[in-house]
Amino acid sequence: MSRSVMIVDDSLFMRKILRGIVLEKGYTVAAEAGSGIEAMRGLHTLHPDIILLDIILPDSNGLDLLESIIAACPDSKVVVCSSIGQSLVIQKSLDMGAKAFIQKPFTPEKVIEVLESLEA
C-alpha cells in the first residue's frame, strides 16, 4: 500500500511541482489544499501519512496550522516546505513537531531525500 500525502500550499504551481515529485516516487496524493481551512477540512476525513506544509497561507500562519495538524492527526508526519528559511523559523517548526524542513526553492532530489528519511 502506498503512503498518502497531503500538499498544503497556496501556490497552485508549487502544488503541481510537489504532486509530480510525490507521484513519481510512488506515493498517493490524498489531497491538496490552498489554505489552512481546506487543509483542516481534508485532515479530518483523510488522515494522510505525510503532510507537506507551506508556512505562508492566505488564511493562516503555517506554524499555527502545524500545531492544529499535529493535534488532529498525531500519526501524520509533517514536513514544512517554505521559502522562509531563517534558522529560528526552521528550529521552531522542528520543535513544534515537524519531521523535516525543506527550503524553497528545492530540487526534486531534496524532496525525495526527505520522503525517504521519513520511511526509515
C-alpha positions in Angstrom: 0.0 0.0 0.0 1.4 3.4 -0.9 1.8 6.2 1.6 -0.6 9.1 1.3 0.5 12.7 1.1 -1.4 15.9 1.5 0.1 19.0 -0.1 -0.8 22.3 1.6 0.5 25.4 -0.4 -1.3 28.5 -1.6 0.5 28.3 -4.9 -1.1 26.0 -7.5 2.2 25.9 -9.4 4.0 24.7 -6.3 1.3 22.1 -5.6 1.7 20.8 -9.1 5.5 20.5 -8.8 5.2 18.7 -5.4 2.4 16.4 -6.8 4.7 15.4 -9.7 7.6 14.5 -7.4 5.4 12.7 -4.9 3.6 10.6 -7.6 6.8 9.8 -9.4 8.2 8.4 -6.1 5.1 6.1 -5.8 3.1 8.0 -3.2 -0.6 8.7 -3.4 -1.7 12.3 -3.2 -4.6 12.1 -0.9 -5.5 15.8 -1.2 -4.2 19.3 -2.0 -5.1 22.4 -0.1 -4.6 26.0 -0.9 -5.5 27.3 2.6 -5.5 26.3 6.2 -9.3 25.9 6.2 -9.1 23.4 3.3 -6.2 21.6 4.9 -8.1 21.1 8.2 -11.3 20.0 6.4 -9.3 17.4 4.5 -7.4 16.2 7.5 -10.5 15.2 9.4 -11.6 12.8 6.7 -8.3 11.6 5.0 -5.7 11.3 7.8 -2.7 11.4 5.3 0.6 9.7 6.3 2.6 12.8 5.3 1.7 16.4 5.0 3.8 18.9 3.0 3.0 22.2 4.6 3.8 25.8 3.5 4.1 28.4 6.2 2.6 31.4 4.3 -1.1 30.7 3.6 -3.8 33.2 2.8 -5.9 32.4 5.9 -3.5 31.2 8.5 0.1 31.1 9.7 1.6 27.7 8.8 3.2 27.3 12.2 -0.2 27.8 13.9 -1.6 25.3 11.4 1.2 22.9 12.2 0.1 22.8 15.8 -3.5 22.1 14.8 -2.5 19.4 12.4 -0.4 17.6 15.0 -3.3 17.8 17.4 -5.8 16.5 14.9 -3.6 13.8 13.3 -0.7 12.9 15.6 0.3 10.0 13.4 0.9 12.2 10.3 4.4 13.2 9.6 4.5 16.9 8.8 7.2 18.4 6.6 7.4 22.2 6.4 8.2 23.3 2.9 8.8 27.1 2.8 10.8 29.9 1.4 11.2 31.3 4.9 14.5 29.7 5.7 15.5 31.7 8.7 17.1 29.4 11.3 14.7 30.5 14.0 11.7 29.5 11.9 13.3 26.2 10.9 14.1 25.4 14.5 10.6 26.4 15.7 9.0 24.2 13.1 11.0 21.2 14.2 10.5 22.0 17.9 6.7 22.1 17.3 6.8 18.6 15.8 7.6 18.9 12.1 9.7 15.9 11.0 11.7 18.0 8.5 12.1 21.4 6.8 12.5 21.8 3.0 13.8 25.2 1.9 12.2 26.6 -1.3 13.4 26.7 -3.9 14.2 23.0 -3.7 15.3 20.2 -6.0 13.2 17.1 -6.6 16.1 15.1 -5.2 15.8 17.0 -1.9 12.1 16.3 -1.6 12.7 12.6 -2.3 15.6 12.5 0.2 13.2 13.9 2.9 10.4 11.5 2.0 12.8 8.6 2.1 14.1 9.7 5.5 10.5 9.6 6.9 10.4 5.9 5.9 13.5 5.0 7.9 
